[in-house]
Amino acid sequence: MSPALIAYPFLFVAIFFESFVLVTFLSKPARDARRRAPASGNYPKVAVIVPCYNEEATIGGTVESLLALDYPQDKLEVILVDDGSTDATPATMRQHREQPNVKIIRKENGGKYTALNAGIAATDAEIIGCLDADSFVDPSALKEIVPCFDRAEVAATTAAMTIHEPHNLLEHMQNAEYTFGVTLRHALAAVNGLYVTPGPFSFYRRSVVQALGGFREGHKTEDMEMALRIQRAGFEIDNAPRARVYTKGPRTVRTLVKQRTRWTTGFMRNVLHEYRDLVGNPSFGALGLIVLPIAVLAIVSGLILFSLFLYTSVANLIVMISVREGIPFGYAFTPSLPRFDWFYIPSSLYILLGVLAAGASLVMIAMGKRLSRSPQPLSVGLFAYTVLYGLVAPLWLLRATADVALGKQRRWK
Amino acid sequence: MSLLARNTLIALGITVVLVGTVAYAVNYLNQQRVVELSAIEDQLSIDTLSLDTQFSLLETAPCDTASSTDLTGELTDLGNRLSYAESQLGSANAEVIRLKEQYSLLEIRDYLITKQLAAACGTKPVTVLYFYSNAGDCADCAKAGYALSYLRDAYPQLRVYSFDYNLNLGALKTLITVEKLRDALPAFIINGKHYYGFTSLADLEKNFPKGALATTTATSSRP
């Protein structure tokens, strides 16, 4: 069987999913969500919990951004939870102890989920948020979030996350990827298809979280585990596409692969074990029938397509070198100029479907930027995403799949 | 109908339309390639016939007016296009086979005219008849083909004619019979002498007449 024949079903599913997202984006619930006005006049009490473990470099900026939120300060509580840091995090936190709406909690190291539970226990606010200590919020973000809780069935809300001040190509690539996520989350929220409430500025209805038993370790992805538990309990997860939050992205391939391996193993362990009943289950609508099955398929297809790419590239390289053996180097390995002749335009179905799927991704990235009104530039990100993503993503997919298959556990950082 | 069901059906419809459109576009482009190849071959047929007729009319003094050099250049371009079309459409494609048969006929005709002109005008062209197979039974054919491409680019006066040994074409079968070619590929007939197999470019070059590859300005990079 030719590599192209193996790839066709995956490309078909990829194009179907992108079409589904775009159609849902244009449907009435999503349009209504985009028209939703920020909170004004009715401000419920909100607590934002910042779990920290050795975040001395960024915690100061994170707290400053929270205190600069455009929200009545008497309705906003900031709870800094030091999860047993061994660096200068506690000292940085103490610089804010005079703030009337800042609460500082210090506890033994127990993991992020324990820090979140400690924060929840320390407040009586009904709307509770989480902000990773390497993230910074836009002043208007909270006013965008709060109206999502007007509907009683909404138990959680996610924000529009992008990368904070991307510098290198890898950070720009992540920024494009996160901007793609803005469109994706917004559209999927319209059909209650979200299965993760990310650490940067996701909010929860406190009564629901407590009724469900609080946060759990969740295979080091407590945000995903909580979202899946909320979905299983029959609640909805909404999205506020203009609630901008900026997070620090890994700056090297090694740290990026480490982070994504944790996310991917967390997904596989949660979805294929504890929450397996959600996959393919019509009771969970778009989440059960489309989002989760395609998310699982995306991992499988990522691995298969990368393997095919690797196999065909190596095979072609071997043939290319073997055929050119003994031919003068200047002739054999000097790239020939492209021929501007329509006759030679590459036109295999495999290539064109791949270009179509990639093109739709780029369109969704552009839509995400427009939707979130993010100030981050995207041109470098689009380039980096196009060139790099397909090369680095298989690294964490391979590593995560191996970890799950072998039962290997890795440290958080 | 629920929003999910409606969106799913619309998305499925869009996907089918998109994939269908791309498949149609690919098919259309390939058909246009075949049309262009046919047009080039038709033109070459006329050119060949014209040259042939010219040769017959001016039998006593053909050397001043008749030349097949341009024709050979066009044949090379046609060969490149045909090779690309074969990679796109597959070697089993009926149109590709038909075009290859026509191309082979043109090559044989050009080869014969070149021989006639050489005899009449006293020129000494270096001609290579190269027989290959892409049926998976010729491990060295790809290397031999690339080496000949290099030689043709480096020494433009070389006349290289490539033939798919397995092509079911009467004229080609006759050529193979007349030349008493063995079924051992790759095979070369260089200025009438038979050589079988390919080891390296250097070994292939040894089979050329002395001076045939040295009297011109060889280029070491692509033209």
Chai-1 contact restraints between the chains, C-beta under 6 A:
chainA,res_idxA,chainB,res_idxB,connection_type,confidence,min_distance_angstrom,max_distance_angstrom,comment,restraint_id
A,I15,B,T15,contact,1.0,0.0,6.0,A-B,restraint_1
A,I15,B,L18,contact,1.0,0.0,6.0,A-B,restraint_2
A,F16,B,A11,contact,1.0,0.0,6.0,A-B,restraint_3
A,F16,B,T15,contact,1.0,0.0,6.0,A-B,restraint_4
A,S19,B,A11,contact,1.0,0.0,6.0,A-B,restraint_5
A,S19,B,I14,contact,1.0,0.0,6.0,A-B,restraint_6
A,S19,B,T15,contact,1.0,0.0,6.0,A-B,restraint_7
A,F20,B,A11,contact,1.0,0.0,6.0,A-B,restraint_8
A,V23,B,N7,contact,1.0,0.0,6.0,A-B,restraint_9
A,V23,B,I10,contact,1.0,0.0,6.0,A-B,restraint_10
A,V23,B,A11,contact,1.0,0.0,6.0,A-B,restraint_11
A,T24,B,N7,contact,1.0,0.0,6.0,A-B,restraint_12
A,V191,B,L4,contact,1.0,0.0,6.0,A-B,restraint_13
A,G285,B,L4,contact,1.0,0.0,6.0,A-B,restraint_14
A,A286,B,L4,contact,1.0,0.0,6.0,A-B,restraint_15
A,V323,B,A142,contact,1.0,0.0,6.0,A-B,restraint_16
A,V323,B,K143,contact,1.0,0.0,6.0,A-B,restraint_17
A,V323,B,Y146,contact,1.0,0.0,6.0,A-B,restraint_18
A,G326,B,S200,contact,1.0,0.0,6.0,A-B,restraint_19
A,G326,B,L201,contact,1.0,0.0,6.0,A-B,restraint_20
A,I327,B,Y150,contact,1.0,0.0,6.0,A-B,restraint_21
A,I327,B,L201,contact,1.0,0.0,6.0,A-B,restraint_22
A,P328,B,S220,contact,1.0,0.0,6.0,A-B,restraint_23
A,G330,B,S220,contact,1.0,0.0,6.0,A-B,restraint_24
A,G330,B,S221,contact,1.0,0.0,6.0,A-B,restraint_25
A,Y331,B,Y150,contact,1.0,0.0,6.0,A-B,restraint_26
A,Y331,B,S221,contact,1.0,0.0,6.0,A-B,restraint_27
A,T334,B,S221,contact,1.0,0.0,6.0,A-B,restraint_28
A,T334,B,R222,contact,1.0,0.0,6.0,A-B,restraint_29
A,S336,B,R222,contact,1.0,0.0,6.0,A-B,restraint_30
A,F343,B,R81,contact,1.0,0.0,6.0,A-B,restraint_31
A,S347,B,V26,contact,1.0,0.0,6.0,A-B,restraint_32
A,S347,B,L29,contact,1.0,0.0,6.0,A-B,restraint_33
A,L349,B,A23,contact,1.0,0.0,6.0,A-B,restraint_34
A,L349,B,V26,contact,1.0,0.0,6.0,A-B,restraint_35
A,L352,B,V22,contact,1.0,0.0,6.0,A-B,restraint_36
A,L353,B,V22,contact,1.0,0.0,6.0,A-B,restraint_37
